[in-house]
Amino acid sequence: MTPEQEQTRSAAPKRQHILKAILSLSVLSLLPGCSMMQTQADQARGATLNPAVAATTAETDEATAPIPKDTLYSLMVAEFAGHRHQYDVAMDLYLQQAARTGDAGIAERALRIAQYTGNNPGVAEASTIWLAADPDDPAAVQSAAQVALAQQDYDTSLRYYTRFYELTGIGQFDFFAATAATTKGADMAAVLQSIRPF
């Protein structure tokens, strides 16, 4: 047997192995689609039999409504800007879209970017939008409490910390007191006045 024939003969099993791997990956990539089709079919069948399932399916459809093209584009640009360490661009775009859409998730993302960059006005704006979009979200309430505390608006901060406690059962009044007491230029009379009702 010549070296060329031997090389061709040894390459054949390698090709078969590669083809098997590609075929296996192709089949595996189709499985999630099949399970999704089955899940959707089950939901449709269940919706006709059970009105509660129909209501749940309708709620899910509302939650997954399509994102407008210009919003999606802005958010994608913002994400790419963030990956390129252009955080001011990312935050501005997220804040614009949060204000435009009133979406709690977009507002939260804007807040996190603003916190990371130390942009306190951005944090305050995003927190306001987030809280308006989802007033019963403990994280939104906590963020609003922290923003108000940073602005030395002790009455508002304490009101939000109280609401946070009502929602979660977790008290952060010690954090409120410690932060207020150690804040430079804090008006201790105002702090004491805000906690007097408690």
Residue, then its C-alpha position, 0 to 999 in steps of 0.5 A: m500500500t502506498p503512503e497516499q492510499e494509507q493516508t486516504r484510508s486513515a482520513a476516512p474514519k476521521r471524516q466519519h467521526i466529524l460527520k457523526a459529531i455534526l449530525s449529533l449537534s444538529v439533532l441536539s439543536l433541534l430538540p429545544g425547538c421540539s420541546m417548545m412546540q410541545t409546550q405551546a401545544d399543551q398550553a393551547r390545549g389547556a387554555t381551551l379546557n381551563p379558563a385559568v390557563a387561558a388567563t395565564t397565557a394572556e398575561t404571559d403574552e402581554a409580558t412578552a410583547p414585542i419591543p419597538k424597533d427604535t427601543l431595541y436598537s437603542l438598547m443594543v447600542a447601549e449594551f455595545a457601548g457598555h462593553r466598550h467601556q463607554y458607560d456614559v453613552a450606555m447610561d444615557l441611552y438606557l435613561q432615555q428608553a426608561a423614560r420613554t417606555g416606563d419599563a421597570g427593567i430598563a430603568e433598573r439597568a440604567l440605575r445600575i449603570a449610573q451607580y457603577t459610574g457614580n452618576n448620582p443624578g442618573v441614579a436619582e432619575a432612574s430610581t424615580i422611573w423604576l419606582a413609578a413603573d413598579p412601586d411594589d418591587p422591594a429593590a425599587v423601593q430600597s433604591a429610592a430610599q437610598v437615593a433620598l438618604a443620599q440627598q439628605d431627604y430623611d423623611t422621604s428616605l425613612r418612608y421608603y425604608t418603612r415601605f421596604y420593611e412592609l414588603t420584605g420584613i427586613g428592617q434597614f433602619d440601622f443603616f438609615a441611622a448610621t448613614a445619616a449620623t455619619t453624613k457630612g453636613a447632615d442636619m441631625a435635628a432633621v434626622l431626629q425629627s424624621i424618626r420621632p414618629f417611630 
